[in-house]
Amino acid sequence: MAKKAPAKAPKGKAKDMLLVASKVKTALRAHNVNVASDAATALNDVVYTAIEQAVKRAKANSRKTVRPYDFWA
């Protein structure tokens, strides 16, 4: 059986973890589900996307301040 090639690192800068992984796992397990080891990393990507979209909305409205409704607009 051939060995699998090592995974390449993603291009660009690695994103800092904005979440506490143990808290994410605890919150998910409260719903009686199993949690994959990379679930917190995927949720972290969702948070980064939400931040980027909120910043775009604030700038589109000529603001430098991100407000709570920029995340839900």
N, C-alpha and C positions, 0 to 999 in steps of 0.2 A: 504494500500500500504506500503510495507516494505521500511525502510529508507536505503539509499545508504551508504555503509561503507566509511569512510573518506579515501581519497587518501593517499597512502604512499609516503613519500619523496623518491626521487631517491637515490640509493646507491652511495657512493662516495661524493666527494666535489662538491658543487654547483659552476657552472661557473659564473664568473663575466660577466656583460653585457658590451660588447665592442662597442656597437652601441648606438646611440641616438634614442630612440624609436619614438619620435615625428618626427624626420627627416625621418625615415623609412616610417612612415605612410604618411607623406606629399608626399614623392617620389612615393609611390604606388597610392595615391589618384590622383596624377597628370595624371595617366592613366585611370581615371574615373572608379575606382573599389572600392568596400568596403574593409575594412581591419579588420581582426579578431584581437581580443585583444592579442592573443598569436603569431601573425605573426612575430613580432620583435624578440621574443625569438627563434623561429624556424630559422630565418635568422642568429641569433647569433650562433646557433649550426653549421650552414653551414660555417660560418667564422672560428670557432674553427677547424673544419675538414680541411678547406683549409690551415690553419696555420700548422696543424700537418703534412699534406702531403708535404708542402713546406719545412719544417724542415727535413723530411725524404729524400727528393730529394737533399737538400744541403749536408747532411751528407753522402749520397750515393756517392756524387761527391767529398768527402773529403774536404768539406768547412764548416766553422762555420758561414759563412755569408749567409743569405737568400737573394737571388736576385729576382728581379721582375719576371723573367721567370720561377722561381721555382713554382710560382702559376699557370702557364699555361702549364707547360710541360706535 
